[in-house]
Amino acid sequence: MSLRVGLTGGLASGKTTVAKMFADRGAHVLYADKVGHELMEPGEPVYEEIIKLFGKSIVNPDKSINRATLAEIAFGSGRIEELNRVVHPAVAARLERWIEEMSEFDPRAVLIFEAALILEAGMGKHFDKLLVVNSNPQQKLERFATRTVSTDSELEHARALVEAERRIGAQLSDQEKITAADYVIDNSGDFSQTERQVSRIYKELQQLAARRGIHSSI
């Protein structure tokens, strides 16, 4: 079977950027956010269950779910666990199918699943290795504000920082994630520093995957 790697980290730590670096080097990457989007499409069981729980106020005119409104309700009303109980099992099922399909296609592949809540959702059992992306707290707050605020409004920026703090509070601490990790990538520096860490770790993951592939073929 292919080598299964979970890639996680705190809010706005740079998980997706790092995952893309691994993909550029040849890893097969599945993004939890993309899976979540697909599961929330009209007609999907998850879509129907979410609307039952949170009401039609989260539905756009085109019948799609307004994810920003859903997040505001889930985090703002302390209902994030309700949402996670619907979404996480479906994501885990999709992950298992993907691992099976990719392992059959390439037994020596490095498979990476990028998600914010791998540990919180109890999904660590799916992986051979856990990789945590970390950066300093202020960087994460500013990154979140930058990507969510499209204006120069100081008020909107301040609100985004408050929202970031609230979401961070719903996750395990950085130290708890680092303690559980097999590898840690420090994404506090410049792009090239992160690239070097990714290259070093990917080389090791490739070696592990190759050994697993040999054993599985014997």
C-alpha positions in Angstrom: 0.0 0.0 0.0 1.1 3.6 -0.7 2.5 5.7 2.1 -0.3 7.7 3.7 0.6 11.1 5.1 -1.7 13.5 7.0 -0.8 17.1 6.6 -2.3 19.5 9.1 -1.7 22.7 11.1 -3.4 25.7 12.7 -5.5 28.3 10.9 -3.6 30.1 8.2 -0.4 28.3 8.9 0.2 27.7 5.2 -1.0 24.1 4.9 -2.3 24.4 1.4 0.8 26.2 0.2 3.0 23.4 1.6 0.7 20.7 0.2 1.1 22.2 -3.2 4.9 22.1 -2.8 4.7 18.4 -2.2 2.4 18.0 -5.2 4.9 19.8 -7.3 7.5 17.2 -6.3 5.3 14.3 -7.3 3.1 13.5 -4.2 -0.6 12.8 -4.8 -2.6 15.3 -2.7 -6.2 15.3 -1.6 -7.5 18.6 -0.1 -10.1 18.4 2.6 -11.6 21.7 1.7 -12.2 20.6 -1.9 -13.8 17.4 -0.6 -16.0 19.5 1.7 -17.1 21.7 -1.2 -18.1 18.6 -3.2 -20.0 17.0 -0.3 -22.0 20.2 0.1 -23.2 20.3 -3.4 -27.0 20.1 -3.9 -28.2 16.5 -4.0 -25.5 15.2 -1.7 -26.6 13.6 1.6 -24.3 16.0 3.5 -26.0 19.0 1.8 -29.4 17.9 2.9 -28.4 17.2 6.5 -26.7 20.6 6.9 -29.8 22.4 5.7 -31.9 20.4 8.1 -29.6 21.5 10.9 -28.9 25.1 10.1 -31.9 26.2 8.0 -32.5 27.7 4.6 -30.9 31.0 5.6 -27.5 29.4 4.5 -28.8 28.7 1.0 -27.8 30.9 -1.9 -30.3 31.8 -4.7 -28.6 29.1 -6.9 -29.3 26.5 -4.2 -25.6 26.2 -3.2 -24.7 26.6 0.5 -23.2 29.9 1.5 -20.2 28.7 3.3 -19.4 32.1 4.8 -22.9 32.3 6.4 -22.6 28.7 7.5 -19.3 29.3 9.2 -20.6 32.4 10.9 -23.5 30.5 12.4 -21.4 27.4 13.3 -18.6 29.3 15.0 -20.6 32.3 16.2 -23.3 30.2 17.9 -21.1 27.5 19.3 -22.4 24.9 16.8 -19.2 23.9 15.1 -19.4 20.4 16.7 -22.8 19.8 15.1 -21.4 20.7 11.7 -18.4 18.5 12.2 -20.5 15.5 13.2 -22.1 15.7 9.8 -19.1 16.5 7.6 -16.2 14.6 9.1 -17.6 11.0 8.7 -18.3 11.8 5.0 -14.9 13.2 4.5 -13.3 10.2 6.1 -15.3 7.8 3.9 -14.1 9.8 0.8 -10.5 9.7 2.1 -10.6 5.9 2.5 -11.9 5.4 -1.0 -9.2 7.7 -2.4 -6.5 5.8 -0.5 -7.7 2.5 -1.9 -7.9 3.7 -5.4 -4.5 5.5 -5.4 -2.8 2.5 -3.7 -4.0 0.2 -6.4 -2.9 2.6 -9.1 0.6 3.3 -7.5 1.6 1.1 -4.5 4.8 3.2 -4.0 3.2 6.6 -4.1 3.2 9.2 -1.4 -0.4 10.1 -0.6 -1.0 13.3 1.3 -4.3 14.4 2.8 -4.3 18.1 3.7 -6.8 19.1 6.4 -7.1 21.5 9.4 -8.8 19.1 11.8 -7.1 15.7 11.3 -6.4 15.3 15.0 -9.6 16.9 16.2 -11.7 14.7 14.0 -9.9 11.5 15.2 -8.6 10.8 11.7 -5.0 10.1 12.6 -5.6 6.4 12.4 -5.8 6.7 8.6 -2.1 7.8 8.2 1.4 6.3 8.5 2.9 9.7 9.1 1.7 13.0 10.4 3.1 16.3 9.2 2.4 19.6 10.9 2.8 23.0 9.4 3.5 25.7 11.9 4.1 29.5 11.8 4.2 32.2 14.5 0.8 33.2 15.9 0.8 36.8 14.6 1.6 35.7 11.1 -1.4 33.3 11.1 -3.7 36.1 12.3 -2.5 38.5 9.6 -2.7 35.9 6.9 -6.3 35.1 7.8 -7.2 38.7 7.8 -5.5 39.4 4.5 -7.2 36.5 2.7 -10.7 37.3 4.1 -10.8 41.1 3.9 -11.0 42.6 0.4 -11.0 46.3 1.5 -8.7 48.6 3.4 -11.3 49.0 6.2 -9.6 48.9 9.6 -12.9 47.8 11.2 -13.2 44.8 8.8 -9.5 43.9 9.5 -10.2 44.0 13.3 -13.3 41.8 12.8 -11.2 39.3 10.8 -8.6 39.1 13.6 -11.4 38.4 16.1 -12.8 35.7 13.9 -9.4 34.2 13.5 -8.9 34.0 17.3 -12.3 32.4 17.6 -11.5 29.7 15.0 -8.1 29.1 16.5 -9.8 28.5 19.8 -11.9 25.7 18.3 -8.7 23.8 17.3 -6.0 22.0 19.2 -3.1 24.2 20.2 0.0 24.3 18.0 2.0 22.5 20.7 -0.5 19.7 20.9 -0.3 19.2 17.1 3.5 19.4 17.1 3.7 16.8 19.9 1.7 14.4 17.7 3.7 15.0 14.6 6.3 12.9 12.9 7.5 15.9 10.9 7.2 19.7 11.5 7.6 22.3 8.9 8.2 25.8 10.1 6.5 28.2 7.7 7.4 31.4 9.5 10.3 32.2 7.2 10.5 33.0 3.5 9.3 30.8 0.7 12.7 29.3 0.0 13.2 28.2 3.6 9.9 26.3 3.4 10.8 24.8 0.1 14.0 23.4 1.5 12.2 21.7 4.4 9.6 20.2 2.0 12.4 18.8 -0.3 14.2 17.2 2.6 11.0 15.6 4.0 9.7 14.5 0.7 12.9 12.7 -0.1 12.5 10.7 3.1 8.8 10.0 2.5 9.7 8.7 -1.0 12.2 6.3 0.5 9.6 5.1 3.0 7.0 4.7 0.3 9.4 2.7 -1.9 10.2 0.3 0.9 6.4 -0.2 1.6 5.8 -0.9 -2.1 8.5 -3.5 -2.2 7.2 -5.3 0.9 3.6 -5.2 -0.4 4.6 -6.8 -3.7 6.5 -9.7 -2.1 
